[in-house]
C-alpha cells in the first residue's frame, strides 16, 4: 500500500487522529508520519486564517485524505478547481461563486451565520436586483403594519408589492 | 506625513485610531491571484482612470504610487503606517496605491482583491471613516462594474469578506485589562460576539505594547451601518472597562502604580540603546501615565509621533540609509530623546 500523504513510498505507519470527535485514519510512510507528527506538535506556529478556512471546508491542509477528490468541477473563467478552492480557501474570480455554488451555503453559514446579503447594492446594479430588494423591504413593512393592525397601510403596501412584482416579471 | 497619526482624536485615552475598509472587485477580471501581468496592468489603469477623471475632490487629493518601483524600506514604512498591507508589499504583482495628501485615504490596487478602499482617522471615529469610504465607493461604482450578486452581495477573493466587504476596526490601548488579566475574558467574549481581536499589524500578528485591534468578523447578512455600530458598541464597553480598571489599579496601590510609570519614563527618556520591542512596552506605560495625568510636560501628540518614527523602516527612512539592528537601536534612542527634548 502506498503512503496516502506522499503517494510515493510504501505505507508502514497507521495514523489515527481524533479532532472534535471526528476520526481520521491514514496509512503513512515513516518519513511522512514523522513530518506529520512534527506539524502536530508545533503548536507555537500561529494558526493562520487560511488553515482555519480550509478547516471549515473540511480539509486539513497538513493531511491529504486518501479519498478520491470531489467531482472535478472547475471555473471556466479563471481555471480554479474545487480542489484548489478547498486547499487555498480563496476564490479565483466572480464566476467561481456560481460554479461552486452548491458547496457555499454551509460555508457561509458557518463563517457569517447567514447566506444572504442585506447591505448596500451598487448604484448600477440591474433593476431586477433593486426591485427584489425593494420588495423585501416592503414585505417587512407589510408585516409590521399588520402587527400594528394598521390595515389601511398594509393594503397600500400590498398593492405596491404586487405592482413591483408584475413589473419584475415583465 | 499626515497629521492624523499625531493628532489626538475622540476617546484618545484608550482609542488610538479607527479604520474602515471595503473590498471590491471588477466583474470582468479574475481576482488578482489569477491575473496575468497584462490584465493586472489594465486593472491599475482603469482604477486610476476612474479616480483621476472623476471630476471630484478625490481626483485632486490622491497620488498614485507604483508599489513595484519602491525599495523594501519604502514599502515597509507604508506597512508600518498601515497604508498598505504586508500582502500588497510582498505580492510582486502589478499593484499600486492611491493615497490622499493627509494619508487618511488609501486605496490598494491588486491586493487580495482588485480594490481595498481604506479610510483611517485618529481616535474613535469609525462612523466618519465609514462615511468617507462609502463616498469613495459611490464615486468608483459609477465608473467600475463591481462583481456583485443578489444573493452574496459584493464578491471577494476570500469568503470571509463577502457581502458588504467591510472591515471596521479600532486600535485600542488596554494596559489596565492586560495588567489585571481581564483581557483574556474580553478576548473570549469578543470571539463569541463575532468580533476579532488582533495585534497591531492585523492578521497573524500578536499584540505588543498592549495594543489591540478589534474588528467585525461577519460581513454577510448584516448592513454596513449595523456592523459599524456593533464594533462601536463593543469598543465602547471595552473602553469603559479599561478606564475603570486603570482608576482602580491606581487607587489600590498608587505608589506601586506611579513607580512603574516613572521607571518606564526614566528608561524611555534616557536610554542610549533601545529595541523596538522594549520601546513599545515603555511607550505603553508612558502613555498610561500621560492619560492619567501622572506624567506631565509632554503631549500625547509627541508620543504618537515617536511611535510612528521609531518603527524599523520609518526609522531608516528618516535616517536616509539602511541601518543594521544595533545601529537602529541607537538611532531609536536618539530620536526618542530628541522628540522629548532631553539630552
Interface residues (C-beta under 8 A of the other chain):
Chain A: X46 X48 X49 X53 X77 X78 X79 X80 X89 X90 X91 X92 X93 X94 X97 X104 X107 X108 X111 X112 X113 X114 X115 X116 X117 X118 X119 X120 X121 X122 X123 X124 X125 X128 X129 X132
Chain B: X25 X27 X29 X30 X31 X33 X34 X112 X134 X137 X138 X141 X142 X145 X146 X147 X148 X149 X150 X151 X152 X153 X154 X155 X156 X157 X158 X159 X160 X162 X163 X164 X166 X194 X203 X204 X206 X218 X219 X220 X221 X222 X223 X224
